[in-house]
């Protein structure tokens, strides 16, 4: 039940990220990238800090270190992705960012010595093909923006992996607050280094800033940090690769943008990959069942969680 609840909440988070994808691209077309990121994460940090002080446990040095590392990779993912949007298409950026679905199981296998189940390999393959068709419309050419988006995917992968590991060890309220604070600090530094005026009023972006800060940042990362205690890194990445699907659906609803045959097939492949990745235990997705009724992977996750408490 915890795993199912986590999958639903992470999928909800991905929905909000998908909806705001086009909105952010429009925002950075008129505002400096780092100014927008600084304003977004300063507001988000101001919102999450009092919540963490009330709901969170005592802040210790380990949580502070872990939150800073998560914030560093989170800043890298946002910075590289947002800058990439200036130099390449939203489709290419979404596709390359979605490649973290491939990077996560590979990096996890190398860092944590985890075996990749065959069903997850199938789900990853379907999702990658689906991302290519959905975001690249069957074709893709390399640009500077594409390289930046690929670096973004690496940062997303590392952030996702470390979130899953640290969320089982430390208080997720403070982990969320600290990482958002680090992104706010680094974005502010980036804006000031570029000689940009940080606290400048953009009335046309008020709605975008509020939605991105409150829903796509505070809510989204609080959900991710808390729910990754109950679901694997690879399955989280597979759920997150539905972001371009939601982005395309929102574009169809808001501006009547059509997917086309490649996009429809790609969306179906991604959804199929996600379904395969979260198949229930009785069809063999989660390994052989023990006499007590728990699967080997469930025991492993439970042991890791207990060890971190």
Secondary structure as GFF3:
##gff-version 3
##sequence-region A 1 309
A	DSSP	alpha_helix	2	28	.	.	.	ID=ss1
A	DSSP	alpha_helix	33	55	.	.	.	ID=ss2
A	DSSP	alpha_helix	61	87	.	.	.	ID=ss3
A	DSSP	alpha_helix	90	97	.	.	.	ID=ss4
A	DSSP	alpha_helix	100	112	.	.	.	ID=ss5
A	DSSP	alpha_helix	118	136	.	.	.	ID=ss6
A	DSSP	alpha_helix	144	166	.	.	.	ID=ss7
A	DSSP	alpha_helix	172	193	.	.	.	ID=ss8
A	DSSP	three_ten_helix	203	205	.	.	.	ID=ss9
A	DSSP	alpha_helix	206	213	.	.	.	ID=ss10
A	DSSP	pi_helix	214	219	.	.	.	ID=ss11
A	DSSP	alpha_helix	220	227	.	.	.	ID=ss12
A	DSSP	alpha_helix	233	240	.	.	.	ID=ss13
A	DSSP	alpha_helix	243	255	.	.	.	ID=ss14
A	DSSP	alpha_helix	260	277	.	.	.	ID=ss15
A	DSSP	three_ten_helix	281	283	.	.	.	ID=ss16
A	DSSP	alpha_helix	296	308	.	.	.	ID=ss17
###
